[in-house]
């Protein structure tokens, strides 16, 4: 039986592993954390009156299926220590300080993304309790089903959502759009408004990226519920009564304005993960700086494949599709190699 290595147990790694296992391929799935699902497993369902196709519910089912699949061997708290190419790939894995060596016929990089750290941006993250990242807000919604201010556990009366924090930023060299942020933030705003009536949401943005098959209808309805301001705030300051004051240039009035909010949510961008970088170095793959900024696809060695956010920012649905394509490509590669 042919055997492949899947690096990363997020939604793309799980999806590809399942597709290959069902085709009779043995899969060693390596995940560097203590659980499967990656960032997607931390996301909340954002349904309001109806399903909004956020994809969060897909992850739990894929984890369940992978755990019960005989052709998938799952290694948690594990990582790739070394890869050497001979007739096949000779891989040294490290799991909980224990070393094991395996041989595989192909390698799939499904190593996901790293969320941008906004600590050094002028929004008070890490200094003001009520400034949170979008991922932290998602985890709060998943855990308790509502939003409370971290400083006093009170329900927020109004919230600001600031887009493109760490994306589309030439000062950082992050020239890419992270794609998923607009849809996630607007769905979260609408979800919170549905669960906590009366909460006012303001959305600060550069432009709104298309998301979902019913985008135009959903977005038109959202604009009636969420205040949209095409501007990125300059900074966030804490007020004497433990609120947050934003200053921004208002394109309508052509003047600088200030607004005060109970909470500020930073839609942080996606960046290539450390695991992706390490794998690239082991496999002599030219990352050319930051992979997401490349105008042309990264050239992968024969027998090496990539899926999901290891390639570029992707939604959950896009990651599943990417994983399906990678699984198909790997299967054809294995069939071709067996005939040589």
Helices and strands as residue ranges (DSSP letters): E 3-7, H 11-22, E 26-30, G 38-42, H 56-67, E 72-75, E 78-85, E 89-95, E 98-104, E 106-109, E 113-115, E 131-133, H 134-144, E 158-165, H 181-195, E 200-204, H 215-225, E 227-229, E 235-238, E 244-250, E 255-261, E 263-268, E 270-272, H 274-282, G 291-293, E 304-306, G 308-310, H 316-339
